[in-house]
């Protein structure tokens, strides 16, 4: 029986007529509705015609998380007086409750993408609702882009709704083709904001690390909230580790402490959403999974740590990981709204009001910061390898897309033009990252389909820290484990095994392999060998060789170190599955790896192998060798006796590029010539050459020949007279070279007859000369039309004054200098009017004796 009273009470009901008109007229709409208004539960039922209004349509609701998808389906089924799987069902990875009568299906965005890849028309669906689009998950952005493409080219009748409580409504409206924005007035209860920052400063998060002092403070704020407020407490923390730590500190609080996160068993998640028994108060410690799309019954208080986890990718090293960041203002509002779903509530924010104003408005779009290999494979399979024709709120960064294409090319998923191969299409349908799809497909041929699926399932969701850092040990623990992780792992193994068989059309363990043997040989491998091979196939650039103790070098060139007490210590080779690189650390830390041997490393990372002559600049000199290496890992090396001259020349140029022209011999005259040329380039431009290190290295082939061709090592570079070679860059062809001494003379003759050197090292040429030698000179000397900066010296050669305007100095500055120095140097002339006196290099006494001036 339909629970009409509950449906009528949902505030979003008033916005439904406008939403239906928008969809009928435009086919797209943006729905903005505050938390608790019913946008996730009432709107799909109305659009499907299940509330007695409008025509019957099949509605697909896409949620960013499994817990939200299950909760939304259960809530809608309850409103209809049914169980999930009847008219309302759900599909998440590894779990499905859908029947023949189902017309509203809630799916994760990942499941929706898989369907779109198999059936671009999305046959049977009339309306798609993208819920919680403000979170800007990559899957949701991709699904929106694909759906808009489908509407434009195949299904103009397909209706599309972007729904959220807090979002960039205008941005989504533009993306959906100037779609109408429908706003639902909320009647959510007021939420009081309590600012509760730590009393003492705490260290900001970096990587996965959170200052323990902040977690202790969060636990104390939870205790304070329990004392000051009624109702259950929902506390937001960034990850599972932080939840466990705070849970331990809340022992003895008098409340039941529950933990909700993506790794928690579905039964635990559902129990939290079902509400308490009323026997006592609850504290729910949750990650971002509890931010949206569901109500936690009984919650009147939210405690917000202010932290969240976002993906980050180090494309240069091939390392991807989650990192802890400050949550955005939109996330803070979303979290606070959980406290006002059922009654007036309060949110305790563990930061200051001033800090709140400096937070980012919205979360960082995942497309800007995440590993894009999966996205690039989907767009390639869609027929748009560069994603240039897709409607996206944010375009994918060029560097991240380039790195993604390199990965896809290496695993055979795309061709040289970036278009999906048949192998890539098969991999895209397995529902895992392309690296893991490669490991599953190729690993099945090497170790058997079941074992490949077991290892890939371990790599899909990192095992708990208690499983250890040895992947083979983790596999055995999962096989016999009775915890929530082991249950999810077994479910994923079944899914992967089924997907593998379906995509191949046969048992994959029975065929040949890329390096391979028959099925019998595959099954003869030990579990440890099988685990290592599959992990190496997934991350070939992370195969690593021991270089002493706990230190390893990965094929990518990144160093790696084991954690203290690791059982992997002393292993000759590792296949590193999980690693992160802490800020400012030289090496990555290994989180999960498997022991392998050299043959396995070569089999998995064969595309990284190089065998041949190698002449390069290393450790400050030319090194010539015959090498066999796997990426950066050297397998065998011997000296190369007679390297080719062109290879040596290339290595020397590499050395100049790394260490600069200081490798050459620079005399004082050479340095002076370089400074003169640099001045002329600044003052006059072409044809006078630029002589910065970068410019000289770029043109080394012009001005360092033939000396460069004769050089063989660093010492030979040090014998090249750079000043003589630099003259080759003078503008001889135009005839301007002959004017070098005229435009930028080495020396200038001053009134005393002295020829004084001009220094060109600064922005302005400098002439340092004793003051008496400039008597009678009214105008400042200039070179190439630029006045020199005159450093006037005392008779002892010490600085007395600096001027770029001698006439002004004689009128205004000279009197003060004369007063200060006349008593100190009485033997030298200090006339009252220096403009009427002849310049001299001598003392007054010598002048009286008839000394020459």
MARMI-779224 format. One record per residue: x, y, z of N, C-alpha, C in turn. Coordinates in steps of 0.1 Angstrom, whole numbers, plus 5000, padded with zeros to 4 digits. Each point is the difference from the previous one (the first is absolute). Layout:
<atoms>
XYZXYZXYZ ...
</atoms>
This chain:
<atoms>
500949885000499150125000500950125000 499750104991500850124999499850095013 501150045005499950095012499850144996 498850044997499650134994500450115009 499849985013500350115010501450044999 500949905000501450024999500450074987 499449964989500350064987499550155000 498950035005499450134999500950105009 500649945011500750085009501450054994 500449944989501450034995499950144993 500950095004499950144995500250014985 500849914994500350024986498849984991 498949955006498849984993499550134993 500250115006499550134994500850034987 501249954998500850034989499849904988 499349895003499849904990499350044988 498950085000499350054988501050074991 500850095006500950084991501149914994 500449905008501049914994499449924989 498849955001499449924990499850094987 499650135002499850084988501350024993 501150025008501350034994500549884992 499749885005500449884993499249984988 498750035000499149984989500450104989 500450125004500350114990501449994995 501049985009501450014996500749875001 499549905007500749875002501150005010 500450115005501050005010499650105011 500649985012499750105011501149985011 500250115007500849995012499150025012 500149915009499150005012500950035013 499750115006500750045012499149995012 500349915009499149985011500849975013 499750075011500849985012499949865005 500949965009500049865006498749985007 499549884999498849965007498750044993 500050064988498850044994499349894991 500849894998499449894992500449994986 501050084996500350004985500549864996 500649925009500649874996498949905000 499050025008499049895001498650034994 499550125001498750034994500150034985 501050074996500150044986500049884991 500849905002500049884991498749935000 499349995011498749945000499050074992 500050145001499050084993500349994985 501350014996500449994986499749874994 500049895008499749874995498549975000 499250105005498549985000499549905011 500949985010499649915011499250065011 499850135000499250075010498650034994 499649954988498750034994500050134992 501250064998500050124992500849984988 499550044988500849994988500149864994 500750004988500149874993501149915007 499949874997501049915006501350014991 501150025007501350004993501049925009 501049954993501149935007501150105004 500350015013500950105005501349935006 501150054996501349965005500650115009 500349975013500550105009501549965002 500950094997501449975002500550075013 500649925009500650055012501549985000 500750095007501549995000500549885008 499249955010500549905009499049885001 500649885003499149895002499150015012 500550055011499150025012498850094997 500350114992498950094997499049934990 500549924991499149944990499149905007 500649925009499149905007499050075009 500550105007499150085009498850064993 500350074989499050064992499049904995 500449894995499149904995499149945011 500649985012499249955011499050105005 500450125000499050115004498950014990 500250004988498950014990499149885000 500649885002499249885001499150015012 500650055011499250015012498850104998 500250114993499050094997498949944992 500349904992499049934992499449885007 500549975012499549895008500649874994 501250004994500549884994501449975005 500649904995501449965002500950044988 501250035002500950034988500049884991 499950024987500049904990498649984993 499050075006498750004993499950124991 499250105002500050114991501250095001 500650005011501350075002501149905003 501150024993501149915003501350075000 501149935001501450075000501049904994 501050064995501249924995501250075004 500949945007501350055004501049894996 501350035000500949904997500049885009 499749884995499949885008498749985006 499050084998498749985007498950064991 498949924999498950054991498749955005 499050095001498749975004499050064991 499749944989499250054989499149884995 498750034998499149904995499350044987 499149924995499350034988499150125000 499650035012499150125002500750135003 501349995001500850125004499950114990 499650125004500050124991500950115005 500450005013500950095005501249925005 501250024994501249935004501150105004 500549985012501150095005501349924998 500950074994501349944996501150105005 501249945001501150095002500450064986 500750115000500450064987501049914993 500849925007500849904993499249894992 498949965006499249904994499350074987 499650125002499450074989501050014988 501250035003501050024989500249864993 500049895008500249874994498849974990 498850045004498949984991500150084988 500450135001500150084989501149954990 501049945005501149944992499449894992 499149925006499549884993498850044991 499350105004498850044992499850155001 500650074989500050145000498650065000 499049934995498750065000499349995013 500549925009499449985014498649964998 499849894992498649964997499249975012 498850045000499149975011500050105011 500950105000500050115010499450124993 499150065007499350134995500650125007 500449995013500550115007501249965008 501150085000501149975008500250125010 500149975013500350115010501449985005 500850104998501450005006499950075013 500049925011499950065013501350045006 500050105009501250055007501150034990 499650074989501050044990501050105005 499750075012500950095005501349945004 500049875003501349945005501049994989 499750024987500950004989500949884999 499449885003500749884997500349984985 501149944997500349984986499049924993 499549895006499049924994498750074997 499650095009498850084998500250104988 501150075000500350094989500049934987 500649885000500149924987498649964996 499349955009498649954997499250114994 500150125006499250114995500450044986 501349994997500550034987499549904990 500049875003499649904991498550014998 499250035010498550014999499750124991 500750115002499750114991500349974985 501149924998500349964987498949914994 499549915009498949914996498850084996 499650105008498850084997500250084987 501250044997500250084988500049914987 500549885001500249924988499149884999 499549945011499349884999498650015006 499950065012498850005008499550145004 499550084991499550135004498949995010 499449885001498849995009500549975015 501349975001500549965014500050125009 499350005011500050115009501149995010 500650115004501250005008499850115011 500249965013499950095011501450005008 500550115002501250025009499550055014 500149925010499450045013501150015011 499850095009500950025011499550105010 500549995012499650105010500950125000 501349994997500950114998500849984988 499850094990500849984987500150134993 500850004990500150114990498949984991 498850055004498849974992500150064986 500550124999500150074986501049934991 501149955006500949924992499449884994 499349925009499349884995498950044990 499350115002499050044991500650034986 501150074999500750024987500449874994 500649915008500449874995498949934994 498850005006498949924995499250084989 500650104994499350074989499150105005 500450095009499250115006498749935006 500249905008498949935006499450095011 498749995002499350075011500649965013 500150095010500449975013498850005009 499749895006498849995009500549995014 499550105008500450005014498949965009 500349915009498949965010500350065013 499050075006500250065013500049895010 501050015009500249905010499350055013 499649905007499550035014500849935010 501349994996500949935009500150095013 500249935011500050075013501350085002 499950105008501250095002501149925006 501350034996501249945005500950115006 500249995013500950105006501449964998 500950104996501449984997500850035013 500749905005500950025012501449994995 500850115001501449994996500849945011 500749894998500749935010501549974996 500850104997501449974996500849945011 501149944997500949955011500650125007 500349985013500650115008501450034996 500749904995501450024996500149974985 501050064993500149974985500349854998 499449954989500349874996500750004986 500749904997500749994987499049984989 500150074989499149984989500249864994 499049944994500149864994501050014988 500749894998500849984988500049854997 499749974987499949864996498849945007 500249895006499049935007500050035015 501050085004500350025014499150115006 499449985011499250095008500650015014 500250135004500650025014499249935010 500649915008499249935011499450095010 500650125001499450105009498750054996 499850014986498750044995498949895003 500449874998499149895003499650005014 500950025009499750015014499050115003 500350114993499050125002498749964995 499949944988498749964995499249915010 500749905006499449915010499550085011 500750115005499650085011498850084996 499950044987498850084996498849915000 500249874996498949915000499449985014 501049995010499549995014499350125004 500550124996499450125003498650014995 499849964987498750004994499049915007 500549885004499149915007499550065013 500950085007499650065012499150124998 500250084989499250124998498749984992 499949904993498949994990499349865002 498750004995499349875000500249944986 499649874999500049934988501349944997 500149924989501249934995500950104994 501349964999501150084995500649944987 500150074989500649964988501350074999 501149934999501350075000500749964987 500550104992500649984988501550015001 500749894995501449995000500549964986 501350024997500449974986500149864996 500349915009500349864996499849905011 500249874996499849895009500950005012 501350044998501050005011499650105010 499650124996499650115009498749965008 499149934993498849955007500349915011 500949904997500449905010500750075012 500850104997500750075011499150085009 499050074994499050085008499149905007 499749894994499149905007500749955012 501349975000500749965012500050105011 500050134996500050105010498750035006 498949954994498650025005499649895008 500849905003499749895009499650065014 498949955005499550055013499250134999 499750044988499250124999498549995003 499649875002498649985003499149994988 500650014988499249994988500549884992 499149954992500449894990500750074989 501349954997500850064990499949914987 499650064989499949924988500950064989 500549924991500950044990499449984986 499950104992499549994987501050064989 500449914991500950044990499849904988 500750024989499849924988500549865003 500949975009500449865003499249935010 499050075006499249935010499049914993 499749885006499049914994498750074998 499449964989498750064996499049995012 500049895007499049985011500350115011 501250035002500350115010499550134995 500350034988499550134994498550015001 499449894996498550005000499450025014 500749935010499550015014500150155005 501050074996500250145004498850084994 499749974987499050084994498649965005 499949885006498749965005499650075013 501050065007499750075012500349915012 500150075012500249935012498849935006 500249925010498949945007499350085010 500650125002499450095011500549975014 500949905001500549965013501150095005 500650074991501150095004500450094988 501050095003500450094990501149944991 500150054988501049944991500950114995 501349964997500950094994500449934987 499750064989500449944987501250074994 501149934999501250054994500049964986 500150104991499849974985500950084992 500449944988500750074990499050084991 500450044989499150084991498849924995 500049875002498949924995498750045006 500050075012498850045007499650144997 500750064991499750154997498750024994 499549914991498950034992499149884997 498950034994499149904995499449905010 500150035013499449915010499950085013 499149955008499850065013500449905010 500850045010500349925011499050035012 499149915002498950035010500650035014 499350095006500450045014501150105001 500750034989501150105001499550145002 500550065011499750145002501250095001 501249935000501350085001501049944990 500750094993501149964991501250065006 501149925001501350055003500949984988 500550114995500750004987501550035002 500849904997501550025001500550104990 499250024989500550104990500949944990 500249865000501049944991499249914990 500649974989499549914990501249944993 499749894992501049934992499750024985 501050044993499850014985501249934993 499849954988501049944993501150094995 501249964999501150084994500949904993 500550054989500849914991501450074997 501149935003501350044996500349944987 499650074989500249934986501449974997 500950085005501449984996500549875006 499549965012500549885006499049884999 498850034995499049894998499449965013 499950095010499549975013498750085002 499049925004498750065003499649975014 499450105007499649975014499050105004 499349985011499150095006500950105009 499550125001500750095009499050085008 500450045012499150075009500050154997 498850064999499950144996498950065009 500050145001499050075007498749994991 498949965007498749994993499650144995 499250004990499550134994498950055008 499650134997498850065006498849924997 499849964987498949924996499949875008 501149945001500049875008499650035015 500550115005499650035014498550035001 499450064990498650025001499249874999 500549924991499449874998500049915013 501250005006500149935013499150065011 500050135001499250065010498549974998 499649994988498649974997499549875006 500949915003499649875006499450025014 500450115006499550025014498650055000 499550064989498750065000499049924991 500249874998499149934992498749975007 500049975013498849965007499550105010 500950095005499750095011501150115000 499850115008501150095001501249935006 501250054995501249935004501250105001 501149955001501350085001501149934993 500950084995501349954994501150065007 500949925005501250045007501249994990 500550124996501150004990501350025006 500949914997501349995007501050104994 499650124996500950104995499350145003 500750114997499550135003499150054989 499250105004499150074990500950074990 501150065004500950064990500549914990 500449885004500549904991498949964990 498849995005498949964991499950084988 500250135002499950094988501049994990 501149935004501249984990499949874993 499049915004500049874993499550014986 500349904992499550004986498549995000 499450054990498550005000499549864997 500649934991499549874996501249905001 499749875000501149905000500850014986 501249965000500850004988499449894990 499650044988499549904991501049894998 499549875001501049895000500749994986 499450064990500749994987501350084999 500150105010501250085000501249935007 499749915009501049955009500249855000 499249934993500049855001500849944989 500349875001500549924989499049994990 500350034987498950004990500149894990 500749895004500149884991498749944997 499249985011498649954998499150094991 500150135003499250104992500549994986 501350004997500550004987499549884992 500049885007499649884993498550014997 499250055009498650014997499750104988 500750115000499850094989500549954987 501149925001500449934987499049904995 499549925009498949914996498850074996 499750125005498950084996500150054986 501350014995500350054987500650145000 500350055012500650145001501249995009 501249954994501249975009500550125008 499950124994500450125007499050075008 498849955001498950065007499750144996 500450034987499850144996498650034996 499249904996498650024996499049985011 500549975012499049985011499750125008 498850015005499650115008500449985015 501150075004500549985014500150135006 499750015013500150125008501550055000 500949905001501450035000500749914990 500850054991500749924991501149925007 500349884995501149935007501350064997 500950015010501350064998500849934990 500750074991500749944989501149905005 500850045011501049925005499549875005 498950005007499449885006499549914989 499450064989499549924989501249934993 501150084998501149944994500649885007 500150025014500549895008499049884999 498750035000499049894999500249924987 500250084989500149934987501349915000 501150055006501249915001499749875007 499250015011499649875007499249914991 499050064993499149924992500749944988 501050084994500849944989500849895005 500650015012500949905005499249875003 498850005004499249885003499249954988 500250074988499349964988498650034999 499550105008498650044999499750104989 501050074996499750104989501149994990 499850044987501050004990500850135000 500850014990500950124999499250134999 498850004995499150124999499250025012 500149915010499250025012498749934999 499749934990498749944998500049865007 498849965005500049885008500249884991 500849905004500149884993498949905005 499949894993499149895004500349965015 501349995002500449975014499650115010 500150124996499750115009498550005002 499249974990498549995002499749905010 500649884999499849895009500450045015 501150075001500550055013499050105006 499550084992499150115005498749945007 499649884996498849945004500249915013 501250005005500349925012499750085013 499850134999499650075012501150035009 501350004996501150035008500950104993 501050055007501050094994500749934988 500450074989500649934989501349925004 500750055010501249925005499549865005 499050005008499549885006499349914989 499450074990499449924989501149934993 501150064997501149944994500549885008 500150025013500549895009499049895000 498750034999499049895001500049924987 500150074988499949934987501349924998 501250075002501249934997500449905011 499650045012500349915012499249874999 498850014995499249885000500649894991 500750054989500749904992501249945006 500650085009501249955007499849925012 499050045008499849945014498649945001 499250014990498649955002499050115003 498849994995499150115002499650035014 499849895008499650025014501050075008 501349964999501050065007500350144996 499950034987500250144995498950085006 498849965000498950075006500250035015 500549905007500350025014501050115003 501150004992501050105002499550144996 499350014989499550134995498950055010 499249915006499150055010500750065012 501249945004500850065011500550144996 500450014987500550134995498950104998 498849964998498950094998499650085012 500049935012499850075012501149965010 500950095003501149975008499649935013 500749895004499649935012500350085013 499449975011500250075012501549995004 500550105007501450005004500449875008 499049945007500349885008500449884991 499650014987500449894991501550004997 500750115003501450004998500350064986 501350014997500450064987500449904990 499949875003500449894991498749964993 499950024987498849974992499649865001 501049915000499749855000499449975014 500550055011499549985013498550065001 499850124994498750065000499049914993 500449934989499149914992499649895009 500949945007499749885009499150055011 500250125005499250055011498650034995 499850054988498750034995499249874997 500849904996499349874997499449945012 500750015012499449945012499350105009 500050134996499550105009498550005001 499550055011498650015003499650145002 500950104997499650145003499350064988 499650125001499350074989500850014987 501350025002500850024988500049864992 500249905007500149864993498649974993 498950045006498749984994499950074987 500450135000500050084988500949954990 501249955004501049954991499449884993 499449915007499549884994498950034990 499250105003498950054991500750054987 501050085002500750064988500749894992 500549905006500749894993498949934991 498849985005499049944992499650094988 499950135003499750094989501050004989 501350015004501150014990500149874992 499849895007500149874993498949994990 498850045003498950004991500250094989 500550135003500250104989501149954991 501049935005501149964992499549894990 499349915005499449894991499150064990 499150095004499050064991500750084989 501150075004500650094989500949914991 500449895004500949914992499249904992 498849975005499249904994500549865002 500949985010500649875003500750015013 500549895005500850005012501450064997 500450125005501250064995501249925004 500049925010501249935004500449894991 499249974990500349894991500750044988 500350134997500650044987501550025002 500550064989501550035001500250135007 501250055000500350125007501150084993 500250125005500950094993501449955002 500349925011501449955002499949855001 499049955001499449905006499949864998 499549925009499949864999498549965000 499849875000498649955000499450015014 498749965001499350015013500749925011 500549884996500749925010501150075006 500850064992501250085006499550115008 498950074996499550115008499649965014 499349885001499549965013501249945008 501149974994501249945007500750115008 499750134997500750115007499550005015 500950035009499650025014499150125001 499350015011499250125002500950135001 501249995007500850115001500550054986 500449904991500450044987498950064992 498849955001498850054993499750145005 500050025013499750135005501050114995 501349965000501050094995499850044986 499749894991499950034986498850094997 498949975006498850094997500250145005 500750025012500250135004501050074991 501049934995501050064991499350044987 499149924995499350034988499150135001 499550025012499250125003500950125001 501149995006500950125002501449974995 500249984987501349964995501150105003 499750135000501050105003500450015015 499349925008500349995014500749875004 500449924991500949895003501350065006 500549955011501150065007501049905004 501350044998501149915005500650065012 500449915009500650035013501350074997 500350115007501350064999500650025014 499649915009500649995013499050025011 499849905009499250015011498550024997 499450115004498650034997499850094988 501150034993500050104989499949924987 499150054991499849944987500050124990 500249964987499950094989498949954990 499050084998498949954991500550034985 499449934991500350024986499750144995 499150075007499650134996501250105004 500949965008501150085005499850065014 498949975005499750055014500549905010 500650055011500549915010498849965009 500149895007498949955008500649945013 499350025011500549945013498949935007 500449895006499049925008499750075013 498949975006499750055013500749925011 500250065011500749935011499349865003 500849905001499549875004499449924988 500150054988499449934989500749864998 499149904997500549874997500549994986 500050104992500550004986501550045000 500650035011501450055001500949884995 500950044991501049914995499549934987 498850034996499549944987500850064988 500549924991500850054989499250094991 498749964997499150084991498750015007 499350114997498650025005499150054988 498849965000499050074992499250085010 500250134999499450105009498550034995 499149975009498650024996499450135006 500450045012499650125006501250075006 500150134996501150085005499650155000 500550075010499850154999501350075003 500150124997501250085001499750125009 500449995013499750115009500650134995 499450115004500650134996501450015005 500950054990501450035002500849875002 499449884998500849885002500649964987 501249955000500849964988499449874994 499549915008499549874996498649985003 499349914993498749965003500049905011 498949995008499849905010499149894995 500549885001499349884995498949965010 498750004995498949965008499649864998 500249954988499649864997500849964988 500649885001500949954989500049855000 500549944990500249854999501449974995 500549895005501449964997499949944986 501050044991500149944987501549974997 500249944988501449984996500250084988 501350004995500350084988499249964988 499849874998499349964988498650055000 499350005012498750065000500050154997 501050075006500150144997500150034985 500949924994500250024985498749974992 499349895004498849964993498950115001 499950065012498950105002500450134994 501250045001500550134996500850004988 499849904991500849984988500150134991 498950085000499950114991501050115006 500549995012500950105006501449964998 500349884994501349954999500850064989 501350035003500950064990501349935000 500449954989501349934999500850074988 501150055003500850074990501150095006 500650084991501050105004499350125006 500750055010499450115007501250105004 499950124994501050105003499350125005 500350035013499250125006500950075010 499550115005500650085010499549955014 500949955008499649945013501150035010 499650045012500950035011501150104995 499750094992500950114996501049974989 499849894992500949984989499249904990 500749984989499449914990500349865004 498949924999500149865004499549924987 500849914996499749924988500049855004 498849944998499849865004499249924991 500149875001499049914993499149965012 498750024999499149985011498849914996 499549935010498849934999499250045012 498950084998499350065012498549994997 499350005012498650005000499650135006 499750094991499750145004501350055006 499950055013501250055007500849895007 499549885000500749895007501049934991 501350005003501049944991500149865003 499949924990500149855001501449964998 500750054990501449974997500750124994 501350025003500750124995501449964997 500650054989501449994997500550124992 501250045002500550124993500049994985 499750124994500050014985501350064996 500949934993501350044997500150114990 499249994989500150094989498650064997 499650095008498650064997500050094988 498950004993499950084988500150155004 500850084991500250145003498750085002 499049974992498850085001499349975014 500149885005499549975014500750085010 501350014999500850075010499650154999 499950054988499650144999498750035006 499049914998498750015007500150005015 500949915005500250005015500650125005 501050064993500650135004499050115000 499150004990499050105000499049985011 499749885004499249975012500750055012 501349995001500750055012499950155001 500250064988499950155000498650045004 499049934996498650035003499849995015 500649905006499849985015500950095008 501250024997500950085008500450144995 499650034988500250134995501450024994 500250124995501250044994501250015009 499849995013501150005010500949884997 499649904992500949894997501150044991 499950124993501050054991501050095008 501150034993501050095006499750154997 499750075010499750144998501150095006 500750074991501050105005499350135003 500850095006499450135004499550074987 500849994989499650074988498849934994 499949875001498849934996498850045007 500150015013498850045008499650144997 501050094998499750144996499350004987 500549924990499350004987498649955001 499749905008498749955002499150115006 500550075010499350115007499750114990 501050044991499750104990498949964990 500149874996498949964991498649995006 500049965013498750005007499550145001 500950105003499550145000499450054987 500749974989499650044987498749934996 499849885004498749934997498950075007 500250045013499050075008499750134994 501150084996499850134996499550024985 500549914992499850024985499249884994 500049895007499349884994500849944988 499349944991500649944988500850114992 501149964994500649874998500949955011 500150085011500849965011499449885008 500849895001499549885005499750005015 499049915004499749985014501149905005 500650025012501149925004499749945014 498749995004499749935012500449854999 500149935011500449865000499149924991 498750035001499049924992500250024986 500250134996500250034986501349954994 501150015008501349944995499949854999 499449935009499949864999499149964988 499050084997499149974989500850014987 500950095000500850034987501449945001 500249915009501449955002500649944987 499149954991500549944988500650114990 499650125002500550114992501350065005 500150035013501250075004501149925006 499749875004501049915006500649914990 499750004987500649924990501250084995 501149924997500249864999500549935014 500250095010500549955012499149895006 498750024999499049905006500249874993 500249994988500149874993501349935003 501050075005501249945004500049955014 499150065008499949965014499549865003 500549945010499549865004499549995014 500450105009499649995014500050145006 499650005013499950135007501250084999 501249945002501350075000500250074986 499649944989500150074987499250124999 498850005006499250125001500750115007 500649975011500750095009501250074993 500549944988501150064993499650104989 498650004997499550094990500050145005 500750094993500050155003498650054996 499150025009498750044997499950144994 500950095005500050144994500450004985 501049924997500350004985498949944992 499449895006498949934992498850104999 499850085010498850085001500050114988 501250034995500150104989499349954988 499849874999499349944988498550054999 499550045012498650045000499850154997 501150074998499950144997499350024986 499350114998499350014987500950044988 500849904996501050034990499250024986 499049934998499350014987499550144997 499550075010499450134998501150115001 501249975004501050105001500050075013 499049975009499950065013501149965009 500649884998501149955009501150105001 500350074989501250105001499750125009 498750025004499750115009500049965014 500449885004500049965014500750095009 501250044996500850095009499550145000 499350044990499350134999498850015009 499249894999498750005007500149965015 501049915003500249955014501549995002 500650115001501550005002500449935013 501249944999500549945013500450115010 500550114994500550115009499550134994 499950105009499650134996501150105005 500550094991501050095004499350125007 500550035012499450115008500950134999 499550115005500850134998501450005005 500349915010501450005005500949934990 499549934990500849934991500049855003 499549965011500049865004498949934991 500349874997499149914993499449915010 498750025004499449935011499149894995 500149885006499249884995498550035004 499149964991498650015002499549865004 499349995011499549875004498549994995 499749894993498749984994499249895007 500449965012499349895006498650035005 499750125003498750045006499050044989 498950055004499050054991500550134992 500950075007500550134994501549995000 500750044989501550005001500550095011 501149965006500650075011501450054997 500350135003501350054999500550045013 500949935006500550035013501450084999 500050135004501150094997500250105012 501350045003500250095010499450144996 499450065010499250134998500950104993 501250025004500950114994500249984985 499949874995500349984986498850044991 498950045006498950054992499750155001 500950075007499950155001499850054986 499150094998499850074987499049924991 499649885003499149934991498650035005 499250064991498750045003498949894997 500249924990499049914996500549855004 499049925004500349865003500449924988 501149925000500349924988498949904998 499849964987499049904997500649904990 499449885000500349894990498749954994 500149994986498849964993498750085004 500350135003498950095003499549995015 500749915008499549985013501050075010 499650095008501050075009500549895010 501450015002500649915010499650055014 500149905009499850045014501450025006 500350135004501450045004500149975015 501049925003500349985014501250095003 499850115007501150095003500849955012 501349994999500849955010500950105007 500349985012500950085008501449984995 501050095003501449984996500549865004 499449945010500549875004499249894993 499250034990499249904993498849955006 499650075011498749955007498850084995 498849935000498850074995499750135007 499850114993499650125006498650054996 499649974987498750034996499749924987 498749994997499549944988499050094993 500250024987499150094992499949954986 498950034994499849984986499850134993 500250115008499950144995501150095006 501150004993501250085005499750155002 499350054990499750155002499350035012 499049925003499250025013500949975012 500949904999500949975012500950125002 500650064990500950115002499350125007 498750024996499250115006499649975014 499549885003499349975012500749905010 500749914994500549895009501550025003 500750074992501550015002500350075013 499350115003500350085012500149915013 499049915001500049915012501249905000 500349954988501149914999501350075003 500250124995501250085002500250035015 498850035007500150035014500549885008 499549884996500349885007501549954998 500550024987501249934997501250104999 499850135000501150094998501049995012 499449995012500949995012500749875000 499449894995500649875000501149984990 499950084988500949994989500550144997 500750075009500450144997501050024989 500749894996501050024990499450004986 498749974999499450004987499150124998 499950044987499250124997498549995003 499450105007498650005002499450144997 500050034988499650144996498550025003 499650135002498650035003499249974988 500550034988499249984988500849914991 499749875000500749904993499850014985 499050074995499750014986501050094993 500850085007501050094994501449965002 500249885006501349955003500449894991 501349994997500449894991500149875008 499649894994500049875007501549965002 500249925010501349955003500049865007 501249944999500249875007500950025012 500550135002501150025010499550085011 500950015010499850095012500250144997 499650095009500250144998501450044999 500949945008501450035001500749974987 499649884994500649974987499650094989 498850045001499550104990500850135001 500350045012500850135001501449984995 500549875001501449984995500049984985 498850014994499949994985499749874995 499349915009499649874996499050004988 500249914991499049994989498649965005 499050054993498649975004499549894991 
</atoms>
